[in-house]
């Protein structure tokens, strides 16, 4: 397996580097990176925890609605120009964060960060990679997604070092340069013209992609059955990680130990990405769909029932595993169900829903905390939701085959 991976990477290093670099650059618009500056944002803008969470949620919701429309432009605009446009958007957001002093400007900045980073930069990388590697799509997506795992592992340490030297606003100025230069550099490795279904010549793993009618996805039973399990990591992981300071306080866990385990979270996510790719190519993403949320159920059980320090790895490691599996699996699933022709449309719609879920989590959990509902109690509800979503996911393949027939 390792030998095949090295050969695949060597043969396709340029296309893979494009996806991985864009995934890494998307980190500047991800929740984990923005949350590193939470204390500074609250202090400089005079916001409470709830105020910052509300601003973040408003920006996230707005970016989600924009993403559903703008995500489709990748086809008529073309990959090179689209990539440059996304990079300009994200770099400008970083510049605004470095110099803005108003609350209204903060909301605009967060909107641009969420749209350009978690939204469009990830969408560009995943769409280009999925189309560029029709025969080994799962493996390619898993390797490209490693860029995001590298960002999670490296950027928190870089921010900790940069705070003492250039300050938190200076870090955002450097980020703007990195985003623009990195994206322009990535274009030298961009995949060629996307492969169409007729040109594919077959691919590993079962392919369904018969659900290609133009009807609304919101009336598509397969899509609706997929949503609950697909959105579980976005809502649950974002919500608990965004409130990690409150979680540590509630459980009595030490921050230093938590930080050390968080590195393992990133490593687990990366390992999961590498391992899941060949499995997707062999057995198909539809069959694996119900399984990727099982680790998330374990993570929720650890928050709900474990109060010792062992709860930290029991939460972070399964959460990283689930995040790694979903980041590769969901894009491959959409190709199997809908084909590459509708990938930009379908993926942008799912990404939009995921962004909305990630925006809802901080504000909903925050208000529940304010109302006296502990995170342990909230984890009980999330555990039940995850298990129910897994049951629904088992129905996706049945309905997909019925619609094709």
C-alpha positions as CSV (number, residue, x, y, z in Angstrom):
1,X,0.0,0.0,0.0
2,X,2.8,2.4,1.0
3,X,4.6,1.7,-2.3
4,X,1.5,2.3,-4.3
5,X,1.0,5.6,-2.5
6,X,4.6,6.8,-3.3
7,X,4.2,5.8,-6.9
8,X,0.9,7.6,-7.2
9,X,2.3,10.7,-5.5
10,X,5.4,10.8,-7.7
11,X,3.4,10.4,-10.9
12,X,0.7,12.9,-10.0
13,X,2.7,15.3,-7.8
14,X,1.7,18.4,-9.6
15,X,-2.1,18.0,-9.5
16,X,-1.9,16.7,-5.9
17,X,0.3,19.7,-4.8
18,X,-2.3,22.1,-6.3
19,X,-5.1,20.6,-4.1
20,X,-3.0,20.2,-1.0
21,X,-1.6,23.8,-1.1
22,X,-5.1,25.3,-1.6
23,X,-6.4,23.2,1.3
24,X,-3.6,24.5,3.5
25,X,-4.3,28.1,2.5
26,X,-8.0,27.6,3.4
27,X,-6.9,27.3,7.0
28,X,-6.9,31.1,7.3
29,X,-10.6,31.1,7.0
30,X,-11.3,28.0,9.2
31,X,-12.8,28.1,12.7
32,X,-9.8,26.7,14.4
33,X,-7.5,29.5,13.1
34,X,-10.0,32.4,13.7
35,X,-10.7,31.1,17.2
36,X,-7.0,31.5,18.1
37,X,-7.6,35.3,18.1
38,X,-10.8,35.2,20.1
39,X,-9.5,36.9,23.2
40,X,-7.9,39.7,21.1
41,X,-11.1,40.2,19.0
42,X,-13.2,40.5,22.2
43,X,-10.8,42.9,23.8
44,X,-10.1,45.2,20.8
45,X,-13.7,45.3,19.6
46,X,-15.3,45.4,23.1
47,X,-17.4,42.2,22.5
48,X,-18.6,39.6,24.9
49,X,-18.4,35.9,24.2
50,X,-22.0,36.0,22.9
51,X,-21.3,39.1,20.9
52,X,-18.4,37.6,19.1
53,X,-20.3,34.4,18.5
54,X,-23.2,36.3,17.1
55,X,-20.9,38.3,14.7
56,X,-19.3,35.0,13.7
57,X,-22.6,33.3,13.0
58,X,-24.0,36.2,11.0
59,X,-20.8,36.2,8.8
60,X,-20.9,32.5,8.4
61,X,-24.6,32.4,7.4
62,X,-24.1,35.1,4.8
63,X,-21.0,33.3,3.4
64,X,-23.0,30.0,3.1
65,X,-25.8,31.7,1.1
66,X,-23.2,33.3,-1.2
67,X,-21.2,30.0,-1.6
68,X,-24.2,28.2,-3.0
69,X,-24.3,30.6,-6.0
70,X,-20.6,31.5,-6.4
71,X,-19.4,27.9,-6.1
72,X,-21.0,27.1,-9.5
73,X,-18.9,29.8,-11.3
74,X,-15.9,27.6,-11.3
75,X,-17.1,26.0,-14.6
76,X,-17.9,29.1,-16.7
77,X,-15.0,31.2,-15.2
78,X,-12.3,28.5,-15.5
79,X,-10.1,27.0,-12.8
80,X,-7.1,29.5,-13.1
81,X,-9.1,32.7,-13.0
82,X,-11.4,31.3,-10.4
83,X,-8.5,30.4,-8.2
84,X,-7.0,33.8,-8.5
85,X,-10.3,35.4,-7.6
86,X,-10.7,33.2,-4.5
87,X,-7.1,34.0,-3.4
88,X,-7.7,37.8,-3.8
89,X,-10.9,37.5,-1.7
90,X,-9.2,35.6,1.1
91,X,-6.0,37.8,1.0
92,X,-8.2,41.0,1.2
93,X,-10.0,39.5,4.2
94,X,-6.7,39.0,5.9
95,X,-5.7,42.6,5.2
96,X,-9.0,43.9,6.6
97,X,-8.5,41.8,9.8
98,X,-5.0,43.4,10.2
99,X,-6.3,47.0,10.0
100,X,-10.0,47.1,10.7
101,X,-11.2,48.7,14.0
102,X,-15.0,48.7,13.7
103,X,-17.5,46.0,14.6
104,X,-19.3,46.4,11.2
105,X,-15.9,45.9,9.5
106,X,-15.3,42.8,11.7
107,X,-18.5,41.2,10.5
108,X,-17.5,42.0,6.9
109,X,-14.0,40.6,7.5
110,X,-15.3,37.4,9.0
111,X,-17.8,37.0,6.1
112,X,-14.9,37.3,3.6
113,X,-12.7,34.9,5.6
114,X,-15.4,32.2,5.8
115,X,-16.4,32.6,2.2
116,X,-12.9,32.7,0.8
117,X,-11.3,30.1,3.2
118,X,-13.6,27.4,4.4
119,X,-16.0,28.0,1.5
120,X,-14.4,28.7,-1.9
121,X,-10.8,27.7,-1.3
122,X,-11.8,24.2,-0.1
123,X,-14.4,24.0,-2.8
124,X,-11.9,24.8,-5.5
125,X,-9.3,22.3,-4.3
126,X,-11.8,19.5,-3.8
127,X,-13.6,20.0,-7.1
128,X,-10.4,20.3,-9.2
129,X,-8.9,17.2,-7.5
130,X,-12.1,15.1,-7.8
131,X,-12.3,15.9,-11.5
132,X,-8.6,15.5,-12.3
133,X,-8.3,11.9,-10.9
134,X,-11.3,9.9,-12.1
135,X,-9.6,6.5,-11.6
136,X,-8.2,7.1,-8.1
137,X,-10.4,9.9,-6.9
138,X,-10.5,8.7,-3.3
139,X,-6.8,8.4,-3.0
140,X,-6.2,11.8,-4.6
141,X,-8.7,13.6,-2.4
142,X,-7.2,12.0,0.7
143,X,-3.7,13.3,-0.2
144,X,-5.0,16.7,-1.2
145,X,-6.8,17.0,2.1
146,X,-3.5,16.5,3.9
147,X,-2.8,20.2,3.3
148,X,-5.6,21.1,5.7
149,X,-4.2,18.7,8.3
150,X,-0.8,20.3,8.0
151,X,-2.4,23.8,8.5
152,X,-4.1,22.6,11.7
153,X,-0.8,21.2,13.0
154,X,1.5,24.1,12.1
155,X,-0.5,27.3,12.3
156,X,-1.4,27.3,16.0
157,X,2.3,27.0,16.8
158,X,3.2,29.7,14.3
159,X,0.5,32.0,15.8
160,X,1.9,31.4,19.3
161,X,5.3,32.4,18.2
162,X,4.1,35.3,16.1
163,X,2.1,36.9,18.9
164,X,5.2,37.9,20.8
165,X,7.0,39.3,17.8
166,X,4.6,41.0,15.4
167,X,1.4,41.0,17.3
168,X,-2.0,39.5,16.3
169,X,-2.7,42.0,13.6
170,X,0.8,41.5,12.1
171,X,0.1,37.8,11.8
172,X,-2.9,38.6,9.6
173,X,-0.8,40.8,7.4
174,X,1.7,38.0,6.9
175,X,-1.3,35.6,6.2
176,X,-2.5,37.9,3.3
177,X,0.9,37.6,1.6
178,X,1.1,33.8,2.1
179,X,-2.4,33.3,0.7
180,X,-1.8,35.3,-2.5
181,X,1.7,34.1,-3.2
182,X,0.7,30.5,-2.3
183,X,-2.3,30.5,-4.6
184,X,-0.4,32.0,-7.6
185,X,2.3,29.4,-7.0
186,X,-0.2,26.6,-6.9
187,X,-1.5,27.5,-10.4
188,X,1.7,26.2,-11.8
189,X,0.5,22.7,-10.7
190,X,-3.1,23.1,-11.5
191,X,-4.8,20.0,-13.1
192,X,-5.6,20.2,-16.8
193,X,-9.0,20.3,-18.4
194,X,-11.5,18.4,-16.2
195,X,-12.3,14.8,-17.3
196,X,-15.9,14.3,-18.4
197,X,-18.0,11.2,-17.7
198,X,-17.7,10.1,-21.3
199,X,-13.9,10.4,-21.2
200,X,-13.4,8.7,-18.0
201,X,-12.8,5.2,-19.3
202,X,-14.1,3.7,-16.1
203,X,-12.9,4.1,-12.5
204,X,-12.2,2.0,-9.5
205,X,-15.0,1.5,-7.1
206,X,-18.8,1.3,-7.8
207,X,-20.3,4.2,-9.6
208,X,-23.9,5.1,-9.5
209,X,-24.1,8.7,-10.7
210,X,-27.5,8.3,-12.4
211,X,-29.1,11.1,-10.4
212,X,-28.2,13.8,-12.8
213,X,-31.6,15.3,-13.5
214,X,-31.9,19.1,-13.1
215,X,-34.5,19.0,-10.3
216,X,-33.7,20.8,-7.1
217,X,-31.4,19.0,-4.7
218,X,-33.7,20.0,-1.9
219,X,-36.3,17.6,-3.4
220,X,-33.8,14.8,-3.9
221,X,-34.3,12.0,-1.4
222,X,-30.7,10.8,-1.6
223,X,-29.4,14.3,-0.9
224,X,-31.8,14.8,2.0
225,X,-30.9,11.4,3.6
226,X,-27.2,12.3,3.2
227,X,-27.5,15.7,4.9
228,X,-27.9,14.7,8.5
229,X,-24.8,12.6,8.7
230,X,-22.8,14.9,6.4
231,X,-23.6,17.9,8.6
232,X,-22.9,16.2,11.9
233,X,-19.1,16.9,11.9
234,X,-19.6,20.5,10.8
235,X,-22.0,21.3,13.6
236,X,-20.8,19.1,16.4
237,X,-17.0,19.5,16.0
238,X,-17.2,23.2,15.4
239,X,-19.5,23.8,18.3
240,X,-17.4,21.9,20.9
241,X,-14.0,23.2,19.5
242,X,-15.3,26.8,19.5
243,X,-16.3,26.4,23.1
244,X,-13.2,24.5,24.1
245,X,-12.3,27.0,26.8
246,X,-15.7,26.5,28.5
247,X,-15.3,22.7,28.0
248,X,-11.9,22.7,29.8
249,X,-13.4,24.8,32.6
250,X,-16.4,22.5,33.0
251,X,-14.4,19.3,33.0
252,X,-11.4,20.7,35.0
253,X,-9.0,19.7,32.3
254,X,-5.6,21.4,32.0
255,X,-5.0,23.6,28.9
256,X,-1.4,22.4,28.5
257,X,-2.5,18.7,28.3
258,X,-5.3,19.7,26.0
259,X,-2.9,21.5,23.6
260,X,-0.6,18.5,23.5
261,X,-3.5,16.2,22.6
262,X,-4.6,18.7,19.9
263,X,-1.5,17.9,17.9
264,X,-2.6,14.3,18.0
265,X,-6.0,15.4,16.7
266,X,-4.3,16.8,13.6
267,X,-2.2,13.7,13.1
268,X,-5.2,11.4,13.5
269,X,-7.1,13.5,10.9
270,X,-4.1,13.2,8.5
271,X,-3.7,9.5,8.9
272,X,-7.5,8.9,8.4
273,X,-7.3,10.9,5.1
274,X,-4.4,8.7,3.8
275,X,-6.0,5.4,4.8
276,X,-9.6,6.1,3.5
277,X,-8.6,7.0,0.0
278,X,-7.8,3.5,-1.4
279,X,-10.8,2.0,0.5
280,X,-13.1,4.5,-1.3
281,X,-11.6,3.6,-4.6
282,X,-12.2,-0.1,-3.9
283,X,-15.6,-0.3,-2.3
284,X,-17.2,3.1,-3.0
285,X,-18.2,6.1,-0.8
286,X,-21.9,5.2,-0.6
287,X,-21.2,2.0,1.3
288,X,-18.8,3.8,3.7
289,X,-21.1,6.8,4.3
290,X,-22.8,5.5,7.6
291,X,-19.4,4.5,9.1
292,X,-17.5,7.8,9.2
293,X,-19.8,9.3,11.9
294,X,-19.2,6.4,14.3
295,X,-16.1,8.0,15.8
296,X,-18.0,11.2,16.3
297,X,-20.5,9.2,18.4
298,X,-17.6,7.9,20.5
299,X,-16.4,11.5,20.9
300,X,-19.8,12.7,22.1
301,X,-20.1,9.7,24.5
302,X,-16.7,10.8,26.0
303,X,-17.9,14.3,26.7
304,X,-21.2,13.1,28.1
305,X,-19.9,10.4,30.4
306,X,-16.1,10.8,31.0
307,X,-14.9,13.5,33.4
308,X,-11.3,12.4,34.0
309,X,-8.4,13.7,31.9
310,X,-8.8,10.6,29.7
311,X,-11.8,12.3,28.2
312,X,-9.5,14.6,26.2
313,X,-8.0,12.0,23.9
314,X,-11.3,10.1,23.8
315,X,-12.9,13.3,22.4
316,X,-10.1,14.7,20.2
317,X,-8.8,11.5,18.5
318,X,-12.2,10.2,17.4
319,X,-13.2,13.8,16.3
320,X,-10.0,14.0,14.2
321,X,-10.7,10.6,12.7
322,X,-14.2,11.5,11.8
323,X,-13.1,14.9,10.3
324,X,-10.4,13.1,8.2
325,X,-12.8,10.6,6.9
326,X,-15.5,13.1,6.0
327,X,-13.3,15.6,4.2
328,X,-12.4,12.9,1.6
329,X,-15.5,10.7,1.7
330,X,-18.2,13.4,1.0
331,X,-16.7,14.7,-2.2
332,X,-16.2,11.2,-3.6
333,X,-19.8,10.4,-2.6
334,X,-21.2,13.3,-4.6
335,X,-19.3,12.2,-7.7
336,X,-20.6,8.6,-7.3
337,X,-24.2,9.8,-6.9
338,X,-24.3,12.7,-9.4
339,X,-21.2,12.4,-11.6
340,X,-18.6,15.1,-12.4
341,X,-21.0,17.1,-14.6
342,X,-23.1,18.3,-11.5
343,X,-20.2,18.3,-9.0
344,X,-19.7,22.0,-8.8
345,X,-23.4,22.6,-8.2
346,X,-24.0,19.7,-5.8
347,X,-20.8,20.3,-3.8
348,X,-21.4,24.0,-3.5
349,X,-24.8,23.2,-2.1
350,X,-23.5,20.7,0.4
351,X,-20.7,23.1,1.4
352,X,-23.2,25.9,1.9
353,X,-25.2,23.7,4.2
354,X,-22.1,22.7,6.1
355,X,-21.0,26.3,6.5
356,X,-24.5,27.1,7.9
357,X,-24.2,24.2,10.3
358,X,-20.8,25.4,11.5
359,X,-22.2,28.9,12.0
360,X,-25.2,27.7,13.9
361,X,-23.2,25.7,16.4
362,X,-21.3,28.4,18.3
363,X,-24.4,30.6,18.8
364,X,-26.8,27.8,19.7
365,X,-24.3,26.2,22.1
366,X,-23.4,29.6,23.5
367,X,-27.0,30.5,24.3
368,X,-27.5,27.0,25.9
369,X,-24.5,27.6,28.1
370,X,-25.8,31.0,29.1
371,X,-29.1,29.2,30.0
372,X,-27.3,26.8,32.3
373,X,-27.2,23.8,29.9
374,X,-23.8,22.1,30.3
375,X,-21.7,20.9,27.4
376,X,-22.0,17.4,28.8
377,X,-25.7,17.6,28.6
378,X,-25.5,19.0,25.0
379,X,-23.2,16.1,24.1
380,X,-26.0,13.7,25.1
381,X,-28.3,15.2,22.5
382,X,-25.5,15.3,19.9
383,X,-24.9,11.6,20.5
384,X,-28.5,10.7,19.9
385,X,-28.5,12.9,16.7
386,X,-25.4,11.2,15.4
387,X,-26.7,7.7,15.9
388,X,-30.0,8.6,14.2
389,X,-28.1,10.2,11.2
390,X,-26.1,7.0,10.8
391,X,-29.3,5.0,10.5
392,X,-30.6,7.4,7.8
393,X,-27.3,7.1,5.9
394,X,-27.8,3.3,5.5
395,X,-30.8,4.2,3.3
396,X,-28.8,6.3,0.8
397,X,-27.6,3.5,-1.4
398,X,-31.0,1.9,-1.5
399,X,-32.7,5.1,-2.7
400,X,-29.8,5.9,-5.1
401,X,-30.1,2.5,-6.9
402,X,-33.9,2.8,-7.0
403,X,-33.7,6.3,-8.7
404,X,-31.2,5.0,-11.2
405,X,-33.4,2.1,-12.0
